[in-house]
Amino acid sequence: MDKVIIRDLLARGIIGINDWEREKPQDILINIVIFTDLTKAGQTDDIADSVNYRTISKKAQARAETAQRFTVEALAADIAEICFQEKGVLKARVKVEKPNAVRFASSVGVEIERSRE
């Protein structure tokens, strides 16, 4: 299975359960791996035969910046659903991190993997 990779997409949004986390936007780091078949796109050299990573990136970033989720788990699930809005996506792996959320850690977050049902 082939992969489309979106690495270190930065968004700024409200996320967290603490009152202070809900006062102002903070950095949210997003990584997405989309599993698909890129055979036809490789043959035709046509973006219409591929998964458009620009579209997914923009939608994921917009969701992170407007959702105001309490947990990174919920935001990761939202982004996985965005991936499945694109044709040809068979599976998605989404990692959402909050840099500097915990003292002495560069970031904390979750990684989920979902398959089209």
Buried (B, 14 or more C-beta within 10 A) or exposed (E): EBEBEBEEBEBEBBBBEEEEBEEEBBBBBBBBBBBBBBEEBEEEEEEEBBBBBEEBBEBBBEBBBEBEBBEBEBBBBBBBBBBBEBEBBBBBBBBBBBBEBEEEEEBEBBEBEBEEE
